[in-house]
Amino acid sequence: MAHAHESNTKRIWTVFGILSIITIVEVAFGIVKPAALYHNDLFHLNLLNWLFIILTIVKAYYIMWAFMHLEGEKAGFRWSIVAPLIFLIIYLVFILLVEGNYVYEVFHNSQYKWIF
């Protein structure tokens, strides 16, 4: 008995649509920069940047979900791939924020001037 070939055209367009919507939202927020998000801080970073970080993690997860075909796998296997990546992304963001804030404070509160 021959296996029937299924078209993935609808799936491809769905993935394209979801990733496009998230990207359009990111770009729109980047252009508009709402004052409510831009002028309020959380952990020395404005809420708009937190929104960008969260949407980027959502996009990365969905890309893994769709293109690494994780939706058909068991939950334990999915989490064994996704959890370390999420942890590493959060850790990288934390290190970048802490070090970036330190460099900013050093240059902002010292006699050294920005040369770049």
Number of C-alpha atoms within 10 A of each C-alpha: 3 4 5 6 6 6 8 9 8 9 11 12 11 12 16 11 12 13 17 13 12 15 16 12 14 17 13 12 17 14 9 9 13 13 10 11 15 16 12 12 14 10 9 10 14 15 19 22 16 15 14 17 16 13 16 15 16 15 17 16 15 17 15 16 17 15 11 10 11 19 13 10 11 9 10 9 10 16 14 10 12 17 11 11 15 16 11 12 14 15 12 12 13 12 12 12 15 14 12 12 13 12 11 12 11 13 13 12 9 8 8 9 10 8 5 3
